[in-house]
């Protein structure tokens, strides 16, 4: 059976690991008693982990116009800092990318 589906074990192990990581905060009672700084840090960790994943792609995807990605990042960062919102910076960064490529 396993010789016919050699890819099944890695998929099941990955699914189990993903489930455990996502289910742990719901079942671990000690997470409610963490210090405020550590609790805030753990909430921000997924956002911080996205930066190294997204930033190289933003720069490298616009090979002829590498500055277009920077314009989008700067627009998003400025508006996110001023408004404390996420949807407006995302839309403005897309608009900044498109306009900087169109103007080039």
PyMOL commands that set and color helices and strands:
alter all, ss='L'
color gray80, all
select helices_A, chain A and resi 8-27+29-33+36-60+66-83+87-103
alter helices_A, ss='H'
color red, helices_A
deselect
rebuild
show_as cartoon
